[in-house]
Amino acid sequence: MMQRRRYLMWMNFTMESHARSFYRLLESYSGDPMAVFEAARDGKLCPHGSREEELFHLMKSKASEWYIDRCLRFLEQNAIDMVLFEDENYPALLKEIHLPPAALYVKGVLPVEIPLPIAMIGSRNCSNYGREVAMRIAEELGKYDVCVVSGMASGIDCTSATGALKNDSNLFPTIAVLGCGVDVIYPAENRGLYEQIAERGAVVSEFAPGVKPKPTNFPQRNRIISGLSRGVVVVEAARKSGTRITVNYALEQNRDVFAVPGRITDTLSQGPDDMIREGIAKPVFDVADILEEYGITVEKTSKPSKANFGELDLDQQLVVRLLQVSERDFDELCAMTSWSASKLNSVLTAMEISGIIKQLSGRVYTV
């Protein structure tokens, strides 16, 4: 068994993310990776097309026990695990997708069973409203032991991972899927977040260590984000964006799609609003809208108690005081607070997601 694992790892070291060729080769040699190794070493692999011809030439150049030992030492020295498709802790949901990665490189630990995995995705250049909503939703999901899956990109992705990590009681709060080697921190400013995720969750990639990020890697990464997850939540996205690629993968993989609605005048609301309009995404006004799809009941409180009123920030306290007098509509609150419409919208949405206030018909709010 150890010998089989050794040569399966060699195939992944040399073939990187060529899943189609990996499975075809393994099948051609009756599932025996050592036979593939010997055929590569002897130059007997039969390519299908010029792309495989180049790949098989590379495999021949690396078909040595010395090369395998060097790769294994590198993984050990850098605390990188390789989870093979046939390993017990290879994610069960990911096995369901078309051409799943033959292996995942992992920083951290992948458990045998991942708690309810929900992906959160959206714009890199998100608004303050989007950032706050993503943080709130991820933090609330974490309270129900949800594992938030993201791409660790700037904007919605890293904000969602940060929100998930706020729950100390959640034993496996988040997974980050990279479009580069698992040892390459991208973007570089996310180093601190990367280390937190690796410590409490897992950073994963199908790309070999050292592979740099490039545009063609990210659609490939996106299929893993959705493949790992039961559902995908879109917070903010332009009409044409990488977010839509992930959603399309999710639909192909029979995953649930959720979207946070936004104002029709906001460019970053066009993506999620279109998805809701097209009937491919369920609108999310509260984490209950997500969790009820998985049989989890969220108890809502219509009023903040005196004990937790002081925990609200000053903007939220002002809104609560105004609504405790009577129900008020959006325009009335805008006039009474003297805030811009965008700021008020951000504050109200965050409070609604947290269950502090409720929105009635006609954009009327109450506690």
Backbone hydrogen bonds in HBPLUS format (Angstrom, degrees):
<---DONOR---> <-ACCEPTOR-->    atom                        ^
c    i                          cat <-CA-CA->   ^        H-A-AA   ^      H-
h    n   atom  resd res      DA  || num        DHA   H-A  angle D-A-AA Bond
n    s   type  num  typ     dist DA aas  dist angle  dist       angle   num
A0005-ARG N   A0001-MET O   3.00 MM   4  6.27 161.6  2.04 149.4 154.0     1
A0006-ARG N   A0002-MET O   2.94 MM   4  6.13 155.0  2.01 144.0 151.0     2
A0007-TYR N   A0003-GLN O   3.17 MM   4  6.50 156.9  2.23 152.8 156.6     3
A0008-LEU N   A0004-ARG O   2.96 MM   4  6.20 147.8  2.07 149.6 159.5     4
A0009-MET N   A0005-ARG O   2.90 MM   4  6.08 157.6  1.95 152.0 157.7     5
A0010-TRP N   A0006-ARG O   3.04 MM   4  6.34 145.9  2.16 134.8 144.6     6
A0011-MET N   A0007-TYR O   3.01 MM   4  6.23 156.1  2.07 140.0 145.2     7
A0012-ASN N   A0008-LEU O   3.10 MM   4  6.45 152.8  2.18 144.7 151.5     8
A0013-PHE N   A0009-MET O   2.82 MM   4  6.11 156.0  1.88 152.3 159.6     9
A0014-THR N   A0010-TRP O   3.01 MM   4  6.23 158.4  2.06 154.9 159.2    10
A0015-MET N   A0011-MET O   2.82 MM   4  5.74 152.0  1.90 145.7 154.2    11
A0016-GLU N   A0012-ASN O   2.99 MM   4  5.27 137.4  2.18 134.2 139.2    12
A0018-HIS N   A0015-MET O   3.11 MM   3  5.70 158.0  2.16 134.8 141.7    13
A0022-PHE N   A0018-HIS O   2.95 MM   4  6.12 154.6  2.01 151.9 160.3    14
A0023-TYR N   A0019-ALA O   3.02 MM   4  6.26 168.7  2.03 162.2 160.7    15
A0024-ARG N   A0020-ARG O   3.09 MM   4  6.24 156.6  2.15 145.5 152.7    16
A0025-LEU N   A0021-SER O   2.88 MM   4  5.94 164.3  1.90 150.1 154.2    17
A0026-LEU N   A0022-PHE O   3.03 MM   4  6.22 167.8  2.05 152.3 155.9    18
A0027-GLU N   A0023-TYR O   3.03 MM   4  6.10 159.1  2.07 142.5 148.2    19
A0028-SER N   A0024-ARG O   2.92 MM   4  6.12 152.0  2.00 144.5 152.8    20
A0029-TYR N   A0025-LEU O   3.12 MM   4  6.42 135.8  2.32 146.4 157.2    21
A0029-TYR N   A0026-LEU O   3.28 MM   3  5.33 135.6  2.49  95.4 106.8    22
A0031-GLY N   A0026-LEU O   2.65 MM   5  4.75 151.8  1.73 156.9 152.6    23
A0030-SER N   A0027-GLU O   3.14 MM   3  5.13 143.6  2.28 117.8 112.2    24
A0032-ASP N   A0029-TYR O   2.97 MM   3  5.66 160.8  2.01 122.1 128.1    25
A0035-ALA N   A0032-ASP O   3.15 MM   3  5.42 127.2  2.44 103.0 115.6    26
A0036-VAL N   A0032-ASP O   3.31 MM   4  6.75 147.2  2.43 143.2 152.3    27
A0037-PHE N   A0033-PRO O   2.96 MM   4  6.25 156.9  2.01 146.5 152.3    28
A0038-GLU N   A0034-MET O   2.97 MM   4  6.24 161.0  2.00 149.5 153.5    29
A0039-ALA N   A0035-ALA O   2.97 MM   4  6.12 155.1  2.03 143.6 150.5    30
A0040-ALA N   A0036-VAL O   2.88 MM   4  6.08 155.1  1.95 150.3 157.3    31
A0041-ARG N   A0037-PHE O   2.90 MM   4  6.13 161.6  1.94 150.4 155.8    32
A0042-ASP N   A0038-GLU O   3.02 MM   4  6.17 147.5  2.12 140.8 149.0    33
A0044-LYS N   A0039-ALA O   2.75 MM   5  4.90 165.9  1.77 155.4 153.6    34
A0043-GLY N   A0040-ALA O   3.07 MM   3  5.02 158.8  2.11 102.5 108.8    35
A0053-GLU N   A0049-GLY O   3.10 MM   4  6.34 147.2  2.21 142.3 152.4    36
A0054-GLU N   A0050-SER O   3.08 MM   4  6.31 155.8  2.14 146.9 150.6    37
A0055-LEU N   A0051-ARG O   3.10 MM   4  6.37 157.3  2.15 142.7 149.4    38
A0056-PHE N   A0052-GLU O   2.75 MM   4  5.89 165.8  1.77 156.1 158.7    39
A0057-HIS N   A0053-GLU O   3.09 MM   4  6.22 144.8  2.22 138.4 147.4    40
A0058-LEU N   A0054-GLU O   3.15 MM   4  6.44 152.0  2.24 143.1 150.0    41
A0059-MET N   A0055-LEU O   2.94 MM   4  6.29 153.4  2.01 147.5 155.5    42
A0060-LYS N   A0056-PHE O   2.97 MM   4  6.15 153.1  2.04 142.1 148.4    43
A0061-SER N   A0057-HIS O   3.19 MM   4  6.47 152.8  2.27 141.6 148.3    44
A0062-LYS N   A0059-MET O   3.10 MM   3  5.12 139.4  2.27  96.8 108.5    45
A0063-ALA N   A0060-LYS O   3.32 MM   3  5.15 170.4  2.33 103.6 105.5    46
A0064-SER N   A0062-LYS O   2.95 MM   2  5.72 130.7  2.20 106.8  92.3    47
A0068-ILE N   A0064-SER O   3.26 MM   4  6.65 158.0  2.31 147.6 152.9    48
A0069-ASP N   A0065-GLU O   2.98 MM   4  6.22 167.9  1.99 154.0 157.0    49
A0070-ARG N   A0066-TRP O   2.99 MM   4  6.20 152.9  2.07 145.2 152.8    50
A0071-CYS N   A0067-TYR O   3.04 MM   4  6.31 160.2  2.09 150.5 154.9    51
A0072-LEU N   A0068-ILE O   2.94 MM   4  6.20 161.1  1.97 156.6 162.0    52
A0073-ARG N   A0069-ASP O   2.97 MM   4  6.15 154.8  2.04 146.8 153.2    53
A0074-PHE N   A0070-ARG O   3.02 MM   4  6.27 154.3  2.09 145.3 152.4    54
A0075-LEU N   A0071-CYS O   3.06 MM   4  6.38 161.0  2.09 152.0 155.6    55
A0076-GLU N   A0072-LEU O   3.06 MM   4  6.28 164.6  2.09 147.6 151.8    56
A0077-GLN N   A0073-ARG O   2.84 MM   4  6.01 166.3  1.86 156.2 159.9    57
A0078-ASN N   A0074-PHE O   3.05 MM   4  6.13 141.1  2.21 145.3 154.8    58
A0080-ILE N   A0075-LEU O   2.91 MM   5  4.82 174.0  1.91 145.5 146.8    59
A0079-ALA N   A0076-GLU O   3.29 MM   3  5.15 168.4  2.30 104.6 106.6    60
A0081-ASP N   A0106-VAL O   2.88 MM  25  5.02 169.0  1.89 152.0 152.0    61
A0106-VAL N   A0081-ASP O   2.77 MM  25  5.02 159.7  1.81 152.5 154.9    62
A0083-VAL N   A0104-LEU O   2.81 MM  21  5.16 165.8  1.83 159.9 160.3    63
A0104-LEU N   A0083-VAL O   2.88 MM  21  5.16 154.0  1.94 141.0 149.2    64
A0087-ASP N   A0084-LEU O   2.91 MM   3  5.22 164.9  1.93 116.4 121.2    65
A0085-PHE N   A0102-ALA O   2.95 MM  17  5.21 141.4  2.10 154.3 143.0    66
A0090-TYR N   A0087-ASP O   3.22 MM   3  5.42 166.9  2.24 109.9 111.5    67
A0095-LYS N   A0091-PRO O   3.32 MM   4  6.71 140.4  2.49 145.9 156.3    68
A0095-LYS N   A0092-ALA O   3.21 MM   3  5.31 131.1  2.46  97.1 109.6    69
A0096-GLU N   A0093-LEU O   3.06 MM   3  5.48 151.3  2.15 108.1 116.6    70
A0097-ILE N   A0094-LEU O   3.30 MM   3  5.79 158.1  2.35 112.9 117.8    71
A0105-TYR N   A0205-SER O   2.79 MM 100  5.33 172.4  1.80 168.6 165.9    72
A0205-SER N   A0105-TYR O   3.04 MM 100  5.33 139.8  2.21 145.1 153.2    73
A0107-LYS N   A0203-VAL O   2.83 MM  96  5.06 162.8  1.86 152.6 158.3    74
A0203-VAL N   A0107-LYS O   2.82 MM  96  5.06 164.9  1.84 153.0 158.3    75
A0109-VAL N   A0201-GLY O   3.30 MM  92  6.42 163.1  2.33 155.2 154.0    76
A0147-CYS N   A0116-LEU O   2.84 MM  31  5.84 162.1  1.88 135.5 141.7    77
A0230-ARG N   A0117-PRO O   2.79 MM 113  5.80 170.1  1.80 157.3 156.8    78
A0118-ILE N   A0147-CYS O   2.89 MM  29  6.17 156.4  1.94 152.2 159.1    79
A0149-VAL N   A0118-ILE O   2.90 MM  31  5.83 160.4  1.94 126.3 131.8    80
A0119-ALA N   A0231-GLY O   2.86 MM 112  6.22 158.7  1.91 164.0 159.6    81
A0233-VAL N   A0119-ALA O   2.73 MM 114  5.99 164.2  1.76 148.4 153.3    82
A0120-MET N   A0149-VAL O   2.93 MM  29  6.23 151.8  2.01 166.3 167.9    83
A0121-ILE N   A0233-VAL O   2.93 MM 112  6.23 166.8  1.95 166.8 169.4    84
A0235-VAL N   A0121-ILE O   3.10 MM 114  6.46 163.5  2.12 165.7 169.5    85
A0123-SER N   A0236-GLU O   2.70 MM 113  5.60 134.4  1.91 134.2 147.1    86
A0156-ILE N   A0123-SER O   3.16 MM  33  5.90 168.8  2.17 153.7 154.4    87
A0131-ARG N   A0127-SER O   2.94 MM   4  6.20 158.5  1.99 149.8 155.8    88
A0132-GLU N   A0128-ASN O   2.95 MM   4  6.13 160.0  1.99 147.8 152.7    89
A0133-VAL N   A0129-TYR O   2.94 MM   4  6.15 163.4  1.96 154.3 159.1    90
A0134-ALA N   A0130-GLY O   2.91 MM   4  6.02 165.0  1.94 149.0 153.5    91
A0135-MET N   A0131-ARG O   3.02 MM   4  6.17 160.2  2.06 145.7 151.2    92
A0136-ARG N   A0132-GLU O   2.99 MM   4  6.18 162.3  2.02 148.7 153.4    93
A0137-ILE N   A0133-VAL O   2.90 MM   4  6.07 172.1  1.90 158.3 160.5    94
A0138-ALA N   A0134-ALA O   3.00 MM   4  6.02 168.6  2.01 149.5 153.2    95
A0139-GLU N   A0135-MET O   2.99 MM   4  6.07 158.8  2.04 144.9 151.3    96
A0140-GLU N   A0136-ARG O   2.91 MM   4  6.07 160.6  1.95 151.0 156.5    97
A0141-LEU N   A0137-ILE O   2.81 MM   4  6.03 160.8  1.85 154.1 159.7    98
A0142-GLY N   A0138-ALA O   2.98 MM   4  6.12 152.7  2.06 143.4 150.8    99
A0143-LYS N   A0140-GLU O   3.12 MM   3  5.31 137.6  2.30 100.5 111.8   100
A0144-TYR N   A0141-LEU O   2.92 MM   3  5.47 152.9  1.99 113.4 122.0   101
A0146-VAL N   A0141-LEU O   3.28 MM   5  5.46 159.6  2.32 137.4 135.4   102
A0145-ASP N   A0142-GLY O   3.07 MM   3  4.99 149.9  2.16 112.9 110.3   103
A0148-VAL N   A0173-PRO O   2.89 MM  25  6.21 157.8  1.94 148.2 140.8   104
A0175-ILE N   A0148-VAL O   3.00 MM  27  6.38 151.9  2.08 143.0 147.7   105
A0150-SER N   A0175-ILE O   3.00 MM  25  6.46 156.4  2.05 160.8 168.4   106
A0177-VAL N   A0150-SER O   2.87 MM  27  6.27 160.2  1.91 153.0 158.6   107
A0158-CYS N   A0153-ALA O   2.99 MM   5  5.74 135.9  2.19 163.4 168.3   108
A0159-THR N   A0155-GLY O   3.09 MM   4  6.14 155.7  2.15 153.7 161.3   109
A0160-SER N   A0156-ILE O   2.87 MM   4  5.94 156.1  1.93 150.8 156.4   110
A0161-ALA N   A0157-ASP O   3.11 MM   4  6.46 160.1  2.15 152.1 157.1   111
A0162-THR N   A0158-CYS O   2.98 MM   4  6.12 154.0  2.05 141.8 149.0   112
A0163-GLY N   A0159-THR O   2.93 MM   4  6.21 156.1  1.99 148.4 154.6   113
A0164-ALA N   A0160-SER O   2.99 MM   4  6.25 157.4  2.04 149.2 155.1   114
A0165-LEU N   A0161-ALA O   3.08 MM   4  6.29 148.7  2.18 144.8 152.6   115
A0166-LYS N   A0163-GLY O   3.17 MM   3  5.41 156.5  2.23 105.4 112.6   116
A0167-ASN N   A0164-ALA O   3.47 MM   3  6.27 172.1  2.48 118.2 120.1   117
A0170-ASN N   A0167-ASN O   3.19 MM   3  5.58 154.6  2.26 109.2 116.3   118
A0202-ALA N   A0174-THR O   3.33 MM  28  6.90 149.3  2.43 146.5 154.2   119
A0176-ALA N   A0202-ALA O   2.98 MM  26  6.49 156.2  2.03 152.7 160.4   120
A0204-VAL N   A0176-ALA O   2.82 MM  28  6.21 166.8  1.84 168.5 173.0   121
A0178-LEU N   A0204-VAL O   2.94 MM  26  6.29 164.8  1.96 167.3 171.4   122
A0181-GLY N   A0211-VAL O   2.74 MM  30  4.59 168.5  1.75 139.7 137.2   123
A0184-VAL N   A0181-GLY O   2.94 MM   3  5.28 166.2  1.96 117.4 120.0   124
A0190-ASN N   A0187-PRO O   2.99 MM   3  5.76 164.5  2.02 123.3 128.2   125
A0191-ARG N   A0188-ALA O   3.27 MM   3  5.86 141.6  2.42 125.1 123.7   126
A0194-TYR N   A0190-ASN O   2.82 MM   4  6.01 163.5  1.85 161.5 166.9   127
A0195-GLU N   A0191-ARG O   2.98 MM   4  6.27 159.0  2.02 155.5 159.8   128
A0196-GLN N   A0192-GLY O   3.11 MM   4  6.39 151.9  2.19 143.4 151.0   129
A0197-ILE N   A0193-LEU O   2.90 MM   4  6.17 162.3  1.93 157.9 162.4   130
A0198-ALA N   A0194-TYR O   2.97 MM   4  6.18 164.0  1.99 151.8 156.3   131
A0199-GLU N   A0195-GLU O   3.03 MM   4  6.12 140.0  2.20 136.9 147.2   132
A0200-ARG N   A0196-GLN O   3.00 MM   4  6.21 156.0  2.06 151.8 156.8   133
A0201-GLY N   A0197-ILE O   2.59 MM   4  5.00 146.3  1.70 145.6 153.1   134
A0211-VAL N   A0208-ALA O   3.14 MM   3  5.87 163.4  2.17 144.0 145.7   135
A0217-ASN N   A0214-LYS O   2.86 MM   3  5.60 155.9  1.92 127.8 135.4   136
A0218-PHE N   A0215-PRO O   3.31 MM   3  5.83 145.8  2.44 110.9 118.2   137
A0221-ARG N   A0217-ASN O   2.92 MM   4  6.22 148.2  2.03 146.1 156.3   138
A0222-ASN N   A0218-PHE O   2.80 MM   4  6.02 152.7  1.87 149.9 157.5   139
A0223-ARG N   A0219-PRO O   3.32 MM   4  6.63 143.3  2.46 144.0 150.3   140
A0224-ILE N   A0221-ARG O   2.91 MM   3  5.33 136.5  2.11 108.0 120.5   141
A0225-ILE N   A0221-ARG O   3.13 MM   4  6.57 151.0  2.21 149.1 157.8   142
A0226-SER N   A0222-ASN O   3.17 MM   4  6.48 168.3  2.18 155.1 155.5   143
A0227-GLY N   A0223-ARG O   2.93 MM   4  5.81 144.2  2.06 126.3 137.7   144
A0228-LEU N   A0224-ILE O   2.85 MM   4  5.88 146.3  1.96 150.3 154.6   145
A0229-SER N   A0226-SER O   3.09 MM   3  5.20 147.9  2.20 103.5 113.2   146
A0256-ASP N   A0230-ARG O   3.18 MM  26  6.48 167.1  2.20 148.2 145.5   147
A0232-VAL N   A0256-ASP O   2.81 MM  24  6.20 147.6  1.92 144.7 153.4   148
A0258-PHE N   A0232-VAL O   2.76 MM  26  6.00 161.8  1.80 165.3 163.6   149
A0234-VAL N   A0258-PHE O   2.88 MM  24  6.14 161.4  1.91 137.2 141.9   150
A0260-VAL N   A0234-VAL O   2.90 MM  26  6.30 157.0  1.95 171.1 176.8   151
A0237-ALA N   A0268-LEU O   2.84 MM  31  4.72 152.0  1.92 144.4 140.8   152
A0271-GLY N   A0237-ALA O   2.88 MM  34  4.86 142.0  2.02 158.8 151.3   153
A0244-ARG N   A0241-SER O   3.14 MM   3  5.64 134.2  2.36 107.4 116.8   154
A0245-ILE N   A0242-GLY O   3.05 MM   3  5.09 125.3  2.36  95.8 110.1   155
A0246-THR N   A0242-GLY O   3.25 MM   4  6.70 154.2  2.32 149.9 155.2   156
A0247-VAL N   A0243-THR O   3.02 MM   4  6.38 157.2  2.07 149.2 155.9   157
A0248-ASN N   A0244-ARG O   2.88 MM   4  6.10 156.2  1.94 147.0 153.0   158
A0249-TYR N   A0245-ILE O   3.02 MM   4  6.34 155.2  2.08 148.0 154.6   159
A0250-ALA N   A0246-THR O   2.87 MM   4  6.16 156.9  1.93 148.4 155.4   160
A0251-LEU N   A0247-VAL O   2.93 MM   4  6.24 154.9  2.00 152.5 158.2   161
A0252-GLU N   A0248-ASN O   3.03 MM   4  6.28 158.3  2.07 146.5 152.3   162
A0253-GLN N   A0249-TYR O   2.87 MM   4  6.08 144.7  1.99 149.1 159.7   163
A0255-ARG N   A0250-ALA O   2.81 MM   5  4.97 169.6  1.82 153.5 152.6   164
A0254-ASN N   A0251-LEU O   3.19 MM   3  5.08 162.4  2.22 102.7 106.5   165
A0282-LYS N   A0257-VAL O   2.95 MM  25  6.42 159.6  1.99 143.8 143.2   166
A0259-ALA N   A0282-LYS O   2.97 MM  23  6.09 154.8  2.03 146.3 146.3   167
A0284-VAL N   A0259-ALA O   2.88 MM  25  5.76 141.6  2.03 143.6 144.4   168
A0266-ASP N   A0263-ARG O   3.10 MM   3  5.60 165.9  2.12 117.5 121.9   169
A0269-SER N   A0266-ASP O   3.01 MM   3  5.25 155.8  2.07 106.6 114.2   170
A0270-GLN N   A0267-THR O   3.15 MM   3  5.44 156.5  2.20 106.9 114.0   171
A0273-ASP N   A0269-SER O   2.93 MM   4  5.87 158.8  1.97 153.8 160.8   172
A0274-ASP N   A0270-GLN O   2.87 MM   4  5.82 153.1  1.95 142.7 149.7   173
A0275-MET N   A0271-GLY O   3.13 MM   4  6.42 155.7  2.19 149.7 156.4   174
A0276-ILE N   A0272-PRO O   3.03 MM   4  6.30 154.3  2.10 149.7 156.0   175
A0277-ARG N   A0273-ASP O   2.92 MM   4  6.10 162.5  1.95 148.5 153.8   176
A0278-GLU N   A0274-ASP O   2.82 MM   4  6.00 151.9  1.90 149.8 157.2   177
A0280-ILE N   A0275-MET O   3.06 MM   5  5.47 141.7  2.22 162.2 164.2   178
A0281-ALA N   A0275-MET O   3.27 MM   6  5.31 136.0  2.48 125.4 119.5   179
A0279-GLY N   A0276-ILE O   3.07 MM   3  5.14 149.3  2.17 100.5 110.0   180
A0289-ASP N   A0286-ASP O   2.87 MM   3  5.55 146.4  1.99 118.7 126.9   181
A0290-ILE N   A0287-VAL O   2.99 MM   3  5.27 140.2  2.15 104.8 116.0   182
A0291-LEU N   A0287-VAL O   2.92 MM   4  6.21 170.6  1.93 164.3 163.7   183
A0292-GLU N   A0288-ALA O   2.97 MM   4  5.68 155.5  2.03 142.8 147.0   184
A0293-GLU N   A0290-ILE O   3.16 MM   3  5.85 150.9  2.25 115.6 123.0   185
A0294-TYR N   A0291-LEU O   2.95 MM   3  5.41 157.5  2.00 113.0 120.4   186
A0296-ILE N   A0291-LEU O   3.11 MM   5  5.20 162.0  2.14 141.2 137.2   187
A0295-GLY N   A0292-GLU O   3.32 MM   3  5.07 162.5  2.35 105.4 103.5   188
A0308-ASN N   A0305-SER O   3.09 MM   3  5.51 131.7  2.33 105.0 116.3   189
A0309-PHE N   A0305-SER O   2.96 MM   4  6.03 125.3  2.27 149.0 164.8   190
A0311-GLU N   A0308-ASN O   2.98 MM   3  5.16 148.6  2.08 103.5 113.4   191
A0312-LEU N   A0309-PHE O   3.11 MM   3  5.67 161.9  2.15 114.7 120.2   192
A0317-GLN N   A0313-ASP O   2.94 MM   4  6.22 155.4  2.00 155.1 163.1   193
A0318-LEU N   A0314-LEU O   3.05 MM   4  6.26 153.8  2.12 145.8 151.8   194
A0319-VAL N   A0315-ASP O   3.18 MM   4  6.52 159.6  2.23 147.1 151.8   195
A0320-VAL N   A0316-GLN O   2.98 MM   4  6.23 163.9  2.01 152.5 156.6   196
A0321-ARG N   A0317-GLN O   2.98 MM   4  6.20 162.7  2.01 150.5 154.8   197
A0322-LEU N   A0318-LEU O   3.06 MM   4  6.32 158.4  2.10 150.9 156.4   198
A0323-LEU N   A0319-VAL O   2.96 MM   4  6.20 155.0  2.02 151.8 158.8   199
A0324-GLN N   A0320-VAL O   2.82 MM   4  5.95 136.5  2.01 149.7 161.4   200
A0328-ARG N   A0365-TYR O   3.19 MM  37  5.54 155.0  2.25 147.2 153.4   201
A0365-TYR N   A0328-ARG O   2.76 MM  37  5.54 174.2  1.77 152.3 152.6   202
A0333-LEU N   A0329-ASP O   3.05 MM   4  6.34 162.0  2.09 156.2 161.1   203
A0330-PHE N   A0363-ARG O   3.07 MM  33  5.88 127.9  2.36 149.8 163.9   204
A0334-CYS N   A0330-PHE O   2.89 MM   4  6.12 152.2  1.96 150.3 158.9   205
A0335-ALA N   A0331-ASP O   3.02 MM   4  6.26 156.5  2.08 146.1 151.1   206
A0336-MET N   A0332-GLU O   2.96 MM   4  6.17 159.2  2.01 149.7 155.9   207
A0337-THR N   A0333-LEU O   2.93 MM   4  5.95 149.8  2.02 146.9 153.1   208
A0338-SER N   A0334-CYS O   3.02 MM   4  5.76 135.9  2.22 135.7 146.6   209
A0344-LEU N   A0340-SER O   3.01 MM   4  6.28 172.3  2.02 158.9 160.9   210
A0345-ASN N   A0341-ALA O   2.90 MM   4  6.00 159.5  1.95 146.1 152.4   211
A0346-SER N   A0342-SER O   3.06 MM   4  6.20 153.7  2.13 141.3 147.8   212
A0347-VAL N   A0343-LYS O   2.96 MM   4  6.26 164.4  1.98 157.7 161.0   213
A0348-LEU N   A0344-LEU O   2.88 MM   4  6.02 172.1  1.89 158.5 160.8   214
A0349-THR N   A0345-ASN O   2.97 MM   4  6.00 159.4  2.02 143.8 149.9   215
A0350-ALA N   A0346-SER O   3.10 MM   4  6.25 164.0  2.13 147.8 151.9   216
A0351-MET N   A0347-VAL O   3.04 MM   4  6.25 157.2  2.10 148.5 154.9   217
A0352-GLU N   A0348-LEU O   2.83 MM   4  6.01 148.8  1.93 146.8 155.9   218
A0353-ILE N   A0349-THR O   2.93 MM   4  6.15 160.8  1.97 153.1 157.4   219
A0354-SER N   A0350-ALA O   3.09 MM   4  6.27 148.2  2.19 139.6 148.1   220
A0356-ILE N   A0351-MET O   2.90 MM   5  5.20 145.0  2.02 163.8 160.9   221
A0355-GLY N   A0352-GLU O   3.09 MM   3  5.11 154.8  2.15 100.6 108.4   222
A0358-LYS N   A0366-THR O   2.79 MM   8  5.42 160.5  1.83 163.2 168.2   223
A0366-THR N   A0358-LYS O   2.96 MM   8  5.42 152.8  2.04 153.1 160.5   224
A0360-LEU N   A0364-VAL O   2.55 MM   4  5.02 174.9  1.55 168.4 168.7   225
